[in-house]
Amino acid sequence: MSDEIKDTVENSKGSKSIAAFARAKQSLPGGVNSPVRAFRAVGGTPPFIERGEGAYLTDIDGCRYIDYLLSWGPLIAGHAHPAVVHAITQQAQLGTSFGAPTEIETELAEEIKRAYPSMDLVRMVSSGTEATMSALRVARGYTGRSRIVKFTGCYHGHADSLLIRAGSGVATLGLPDSPGVPSAIAELTLTVPYNDVDRLRMVFEEFGEEIAAVIIEPVAGNMGLVLPQGGYLQAVRDLTLAYDTLLIFDEVMTGFRVSYGGAQERFGIDPDLTTLGKVIGGGMPVGAYGGKREIMEQIAPEGPIYQAGTLSGNPLAMAAGLATLKLLQTEGAYDRLERVSQRLAQGFMDAGHRAELPVQAHAIGAMFGNFFAKDPVVDYATAMQADLALYADYFHAMLARGFYFAPSQLEAGFVSLTHTDEQVEQTLIAMGDVMQNLRRRRR
Ligand SMILES: *Cc1c(COP(=O)(O)O)cnc(C)c1O
């Protein structure tokens, strides 16, 4: 972060957040309960949030932001939408958890099945991590195989098998990304570059009969937003079918976001298993996994594969999720969401070109991604060529003007039903100003 920007941030009204962060660090590792919240990629102090309303976030210093992060994806209806708050409040008055079946769990499962015809049976859990971890167990239990394939730069939560980075080589035997992941587990995870069919085919030629599942973000949102190239997802489907390997679509981020039926609807692919989270909880902790009946029937109590949860199918989360999905069923909702994210992506490109900065941007459904990069971003390697320092300056300058984007270029941006054309217009004007300042400073 440049000194000039550091001064603006630290001399602004951020003093309460600075104190709150210092206090938090005494009791929470790094002051946070999830690492990215600490702003390590961009430097500075994260604003501590007091409240959210629609597209706005307000911090404890009274600064208001237009929020394009939306709790990292769940809040597609915006903050504290009256319908969602009403659903949660009504349910809370009836009780918050029973550890016994409720009808509302079936209702949400039915709604998910209607939108995702590949999911015959659905199991609710409490986070995306739990969903992907459980889907892998089911895939291994069902196929009797141990290896899995993931793609470099795709994030599927922090379960041991999935916290693996790629190295070099064709069939890179996984190296753990984190101490604490045993190498015996990491070795079972093979990693290949995203959007590269040939590399995936080579891995199948070597290990095909041992691969239980391929897990993929069908639209990658955790290395910035990276779109699947034409025909890529179908090629992945064809290869997995040829080797009797299960295909797991991790739609924790893209589900009900790139379209109501997720990436599988948008790209016309029929995965064996799907994981969901974020939007389906409407801002409450939730996850879900599901898929073909004969696979899902292997789960306890129907079958031998064990998976359970004290708060799974939590009534508050089910109520918030159902209320959110109802809002998304409004005529034209996705056209509007897509128009807003396309405008943001296009605006970023236009402002960058005017300021002669290297820019790339993508948008799909209610997601967008901005990179300061010269070359097209198609995978993790190309995403990593983006200028992280330039993004940090851009991020802080936008934040200081009241626009809250992801505190890392390698994260996606999100829009909600409540973002107005006027708010987008303000954002584009600020983007233009900020980029001109960045150009001046670069000279
Ligand atoms: C956020 C995310 C997860 C993990 O979900 P948590 O609820 O944070 O555990 C998994 N997969 C994808 C694609 C995600 O974006």
The ligand as a Gaussian input file, in Angstrom:
#p B3LYP/6-31G(d) Opt

LIG

0 1
 C      -17.089000     -20.477000       0.062000
 C      -16.824000     -21.722000      -0.680000
 C      -16.677000     -22.949000      -0.026000
 C      -16.615000     -23.072000       1.475000
 O      -17.793000     -22.685000       2.098000
 P      -17.745000     -22.286000       3.656000
 O      -19.173000     -22.052000       3.997000
 O      -16.888000     -21.070000       3.730000
 O      -17.153000     -23.437000       4.379000
 C      -16.552000     -24.088000      -0.782000
 N      -16.557000     -24.038000      -2.132000
 C      -16.678000     -22.874000      -2.794000
 C      -16.693000     -22.879000      -4.279000
 C      -16.797000     -21.679000      -2.088000
 O      -16.868000     -20.526000      -2.764000

